[in-house]
Amino acid sequence: FQDIQLLSNRFGNVLRGLGIRRGECVMLRLGTSLNAMVAMLGTWKIGAVAIPTNRLLREYEVEKIFHNSEAVAAVSMPELNGPIEALGARAPSLRRVILVGAGGEMSWERLMEKASPELTPEATHRDELAVIIYTSGTTGDPKGVEYAHRWVIGTGDPVTQAMAQLRPADICFQPQDWSFCY
């Protein structure tokens, strides 16, 4: 867990270094990966809002999310970046795109290597926006469901303890995308 703490601290510092501020939205196109967890936690630590997105979203759905959320940054794997890249000027709020596994100045690896593992988190309030989960859009445009910081604890404990009855020594496989939630 210390590794995740240090990595998410680094990512929070990456975002701060890029000028991302408290309350601003960051789109995550990272699938189900360690980087997705690190990005989500790092985003929350600076008081920004994480938007994990379904890997199956098409260009027009990603565009709707950008327009609705006014996301200022996106973090993506190259294979999921196509819809973001195609938007160009149609996503006027987008200032930065960080790519995992790609070269260049905005590569995840380069930015994380340069960032400090020390981070003082923002003192967010339990009712402040933490994450927006967008619906799949099967019945129309994707709709954003907003969750406050208190949801993170409020969802995790009941699901793991009451529904799944997990204990501290249990190992659990959870294949669902980060954009899926109860």
N, C-alpha and C positions, 0 to 999 in steps of 0.2 A: 504494500500500500504506500510505502514511502516513495517508491519509484513513480507511482501515479501522482502523488502529491507534488513531487518535484517537476515532473513533466507538465502537469497542468499549471503550475506556477510559471514555468517557462512560457507556456502558450499564452497565459494572461499577460505576461510581459511583452510577448510578440504583438498582441492586439493593442496594448497601450502604446507601444512604440510606433505602431502604424496610425495612431490617432483615434482609435476606437474608444468611445466614451460610454459611460454608464447610461443604460437605457437604449443604446443603439442595437440594432439587430444584426446578427451574423448568421448567414445561411450555411448549413453544414451538408455537404454532399459526400459523405465518407462511408456510407454503408454501415455494416456492423463490424467495427474494428476498434482496436485499442486507441487509434488516433481519434475516432469519434468520441470516445469517452474522455480523452484528454482535452479535446477541443470544447466539449460541453462543459466540463468542470472549469477549465480556464476562462471560458466566456462568462460563466456565472461568477467567478471570483472577482472579476472587474466590474460586475454589476451590469454587464451587457446581456442581451437576450439571445438565446440559442434557438435556431430554427433547424432542427434535423429534418431532412427531406427524404422521401421515398426514392429509391434508386430508379424506379420505373417511371417517374414523372417525365412528361414530354416538354418540349420547349415552351408551348403556350401556357402550360400549368406552372412552370418555373417563372415565367413572366408575370403571371397573375400573383404569385407569391411575392415577387419583388415589388410589384406595384402596391400590394396590400400592406406589406410589412415595412417597406422602405429600407430594406436591408442595405447596409453600407459596406459589407464585406461578405465574401464567400470563401469557404475552404472546401476543396474538392480533390478527389482522385482524378487523374487525367481521363479515365474512361467514363466518368460521370460529368465532366466539365462541358461537354458539347452544348447542352442547352444554355448554359451561362455564357459561353463564348459567342454563341449565335445571337444573343440578345443585343450586345453592343450598346448603342445609344438608347435602346428601348428600356434600359434599366438605369435611369439617370442618377439614382441614389447610390449605386454601386461604385465604391472608390477603390477597393482592393480585392484581388483574387489570389489566394494562397493555394498552390498546387502541391500535393503529396507525391513524392517520387518523380518529380520533374526538376530539371536544372533551372538555373536563373536566380535572379535576386529575390523573387517571391516564392522560392521553394520552401516547403515546410521544413525540410532538413536544414537548410542554410539558416533560416530564421530562428529555428529552435536551438541550433548550436550556438548562436550568438547571444541568445536571451539568458538572463539571469534566472537561477532556480529559486531565488529569494523573491517573495511577493507578499505585500500586505494587502489582503483582500478588502474590497469595499464593504462597508457595514450596511448591507442591504436589509431592508425591512421585509418581514414575512409576507406582506401583501404586495410587494413589488413584483413586476413581471419578470419571470425567469426564462420561460420557454413558450414558443408557439408551435403547436403541432397542427399541421394542415391535413385535412381529410384527403382522401385519394382522388376526389373529383369524379367519382363514378356517377353521381347524380347531378352533375353540373360543375361549376368552377370549384376548385379547392377552397375550403373555408378554414380559417385559422381559429383554433381553440387555444385560448390563452390560459397559462398556468402561472401562479405566483410561486415564490420560493418555498412557501409552506407546503406546496403540493409534493415537492421532492421527497420529503420525509413522510408526509401523509399517505402517499401512494406506495412507497417502498416497503414500509413496515407492514401494513395490512396484507399486501400481496405476498410478501415472502413469509410472513409469520402465520397469518390466518388462512389464506387460500392455499398456498403451496406447502405450508407447515415445515418450512426449511429451518434447520438448526445451524449454529455456527460452523460445525464440522462438515456440513453437506456441501457437495459440489453440484452445481446446477448448469445445464446447457440451455441457453436462451437464444434461439436462432432468429428471432424476429428483428426486423429493422428498428433502429432507434426512433424512427418516425412513427412507430406503432405504439399506441398507449391505451391503457384501460380507462 
